[in-house]
């Protein structure tokens, strides 16, 4: 199989590239040159938002294109149009955020979607991803397009900072604000399991939308944070606090306390989707302890801080956490 990876040097794209190379596939990586490519790939430099450099892909044929783009849908539109006659299948890594809010527990691929346009400039994450889906479908058709609607993605090379923040915070030790309840179920996907499924889908000729996410409750908040304590070997003491007191103190779920959401509509949308279609098509999700351990091993190999994409930083400021644990922040 010959694979064209649009991107391929960061997080999801890198995981797909590494997995394809491990299977002995030929991989061409098209990227801007801002990060080192995975060794063993054929590299084509260019900026997909620049029509002049996008023409670097005007020659060549591939069995599958994998695209993780999250910006203006026009970039997906232009790339897909250019490649439609020279590639067999287009896998667009989308997101569960394309489902219209409130998605509700157990939402499937048939749920209502946000509006989007393949001809739009960047609007907002969900609408941009939906526009990207429509762009891929317009160029390759339903039979040759896979829409991999990923949920929360964790694992090595994460450039969002959720699991890396928890690991580095817990590695510092001492009392740690642990958002509960401890048995709160989590739903996510390890980036390597996502990559493996994408390659399997391309090789077996799948098409259509799939919720790429573990089963609800694949892990709990307690299992995730306790795995962080175990792999770091720190003296961290998890101090569990309930949703009511955390929210009353003005702490922000998801950003200040990564991964965590209190029960409610947003929690249902992120942590209670229905992955039955993807599981039936071969998705396998590794244990949370493995994801945590491998992410920590990767972090320890870095010369500096983990890479982060531009955007809102995640994690609770130390002084704010300390004030909460000392009871200095009102809790309602």
N, C-alpha and C positions, 0 to 999 in steps of 0.2 A: 504494500500500500504506500502510495506517495501522498504525503500530507503537507498542506500549506497552512502554516500557523501565522495568523495576523496578530503580531505581538510576539509572545513566546519567550519573553525574558523576565517576566514578573509573575508571581503567585499562580493563578490558574493557568495562564498560557505556558508558563515554565513547567508546571506539573504535567500538562498534556504533552509537551515536547519531550520531557524526560521519559514519560511512559511509552511514547511512540518509539523513541530510540531504543528503549529496553526491549521492545518487541521486534527490533530489527527493521523498522520502517524508515523510509527516506523522508526526511523532514526539511522543508524550506521555511525559514523564519523571515518574515517581512517586518522590519521595525526601524525605528528612527536612529538607533545607535546610542541611545542614552544609557543602556545597561549591557553588560557583557552577555552574548548569546550562549546557550548551552553548547558545549563542545560536541562536535559530530554533526552539526546542522549545516545546511547550505544557507548562507546569509544574503539577503537582499535588503539594501537600505532604502528607505523612503518614508515619507510622511503621508499617510492615507488621506489627510485633509487637504493635501496639495495635489491637484490634478496632474501637475507636471511630473512629480516624483511617483505618483501612483502608477504611471505608465511603465514603471520598472517591472510590473507584473503582467505586461501585455503579451509576453511569450511564456510558454510552458504549459503543461497539463498536470492535473492532480486528481487523485481519487476523492479527496475530501478536503474541505476548507474548514478550519475552526476559527471562530471569531469571538472575542470577548469584549468588544467595544462597548463603552458605557456613556459615550458622549452624544453628539448630534446624530440623529438617524441618517442624515445625508451621507455620512461616512460609510455606513453599512450599505446604503443604497448604491453608492458609486462603486465600491469594491465588488459587491455581489453582481452588479450588471456587467462589470468588466470580466468576471470569472465564470459567468453562467454557462458559457459555451465550452469551457475548458476544464471544468471540475465536475465530478460526479455528484457530490453531495455537499451541503452547507450546514454546518453545525453552529448555531448561534447560541452562545452562553447568555441566557437571559436571567430572569429573577422572579421569585415569587411575589415581588412587589407589583407585578403587572396586574394582579387581581384587584378588582375594585374594592375599596374599603367600605364597610367591614367585611372581610373575607369570610369570617366565621369558622368555627372548628370543623375539621374534616373537609375543607374545600378541595375540590378536584380540578383537573385541567379544563373542565367544562364551565367553571365559574365565570361570572361577568368580569370583563377586563377594563382597564383604564383606556381612555382615548389616546391615540398616537397616530403619527403620520410619518411615512418614510421620507417625506420631503421637508421635514421640520428641522430647524436648528435646535440647539440644546435648550430644553425647557426645564425639566426636572427629571430625576432619576427614573421613576416609574414610567413616565410618558416617553422618555428617550428610549428606554429598553423596549417598550411596546412598539415604538416606531421602528426600531431595529428589527424586531420580529417581522413586521409587515414588509420591510425592505427585503429581507432574506426570502420571504415567501413570494414576493412579486417577481424576483429574479429567478429563483430556482423551482418554484411551485411547491405544492404541499407534499408531493411524493418524494422530493429530493431535499427537504429541509427538516432538520431536527431543531426543536426549540427546547434547550436544556434550561428549564426554569429552576435555577439553584436557590436553595434557601441560604441560611447563614453558613459561610464557608470558613473552616478552621484548618490549621495544619502548618507545616513548615513553609517558609517564605511568605507568610501572611504579611501583607502590606497595609492592612487596615488597623491592626494593633490590638485587637480584642484579647485573644489568648496570650500574645506576648506581654500585654500589660499585666494580666493576672499573674503570669509566671514571674515577671521581674518584681512585681509588688510583693508577692509571697516570698520570693527569694530574699528580700530585705529583712523578713522576719518580724517578730513582734505581733501585737494585736492587729488583726485585719478585719475590717468591716466585711462581713459575708452576707450578701442579700438573700433572704429566704423567701419562702420556707425552704429548708434544706432538701426536702423531697420534691421540689418544683421540677417538673419534667422539662427537658430541653430537646430541641429538634435542630439538627445541623447536619453538615456533611463534611467529611475530611476531603481536602482538595485532591488527594491521590485517588480516593474512591470515585470522585467526580470525574477525574481524568480517565480512569480505567473504564468507566461506564461510557463516556463519550467515544472512546476508541472502539469499544464493543459495538456501540450503536452504529458507528460508521461502517464497521466491517460486516455487520449482519444486515445492513440496509434498512434500519429503522427510520421512521419519519414521524413528524407531528410533535406536539408539546408533551413534556414530561416534568413532573415535580421531582427534582433531584434533591432529595432530602431524606434523612433517616426517618424511621418511625417515631411518632411522638413518644417522649419519655425514653428515647434511646440511652440517655444519661440524665442524671439529675444535677441540680446546681451543687449539691453536696458532693457527688461523685467527681464532678469537674474540679472543684476547688481542693478537695482532699487529694486528688491525683497531683495537683500542682504542688501541694505540700510534700507529698511523697517523693516526687522526682527531683525537687530542688534540695531536699534534705534540710530545709530551714527549720527554725524554731517558731515559725508562724503559728499564732493562735487564732483560729477562725471564730469570730464573734458574730453569731447569727442574729440578724435583726429582721423583723417582719416588714412586709410592704407598707403597712399603714404608717409606722414610725419613720421609715425611710422617705416616703413621699411627703409626710408632714414636715420633715426637716428640709424640704426643698431640694433633695438630691435627685439628679436626673437619671432615670433608667436608660440603659442602652449605650449612652455616651459616657457619663461619669462612672457608671457601673456596667462595664461591657458585658454583653451576652444576656444580662438579666433584664427581664420585663415582669412587672407585677401582673397577676391574673387580670384579664380584661380583653377588650377587643383587639388591641395590638398584639398581646400575647397569643391570642388565638390565631392571628394571621401569621405570626412568625414561628410559633412552636407547636401548632396543632393542625398543620396541613396533612393532606392525604397522599402518601407516596406509593400507593398500591400499584399503579401502572408502571412506575419505574422499577419497583421491586420485582414485579412480574417479568420485567424485561432484563433482569439480571443484576440490578443494583445490589451491592453488598457494602455494608458499613462496618468498619472496624471498631473495636472497643475504644471508649474515650481515653482510657489509660494509655493506649498506644499513640493516639493523636497528641496527647499532652507530653508524653516522654520524647517523642520525635521532634516536636516543636521546641522543647527545651534543649535537646541536643543540638539543633540547628542554631538556636540563639547563642549557645556557648561557643560556637565556632566563629561567630562574627567578630570582626575587629572593632566595631563600634555599635551604635544603637541599631535596632532593626529598621529596615526600610519602611517608610510610610508614604502613602500617596497623598497628594495635596487634599486638604479638607479639614473638617472639624477633628481636633485631636480627641482621643478617648482616654478615659481614666480619671480617677478622683484625685484632686490635689492633696498632698500629704497633710497640710495644715487643716484642710476641711475634714478629712477622715479623722484626724486626731481630735478635732473639736467635737465631732459627732460621738466618738467613742467615750469622750470625757463627759458627755451630756451637756455641752455648752451650746449646742444648736437646738432650739426648741423643736419638740417632736409632736406638736399638736396639742 
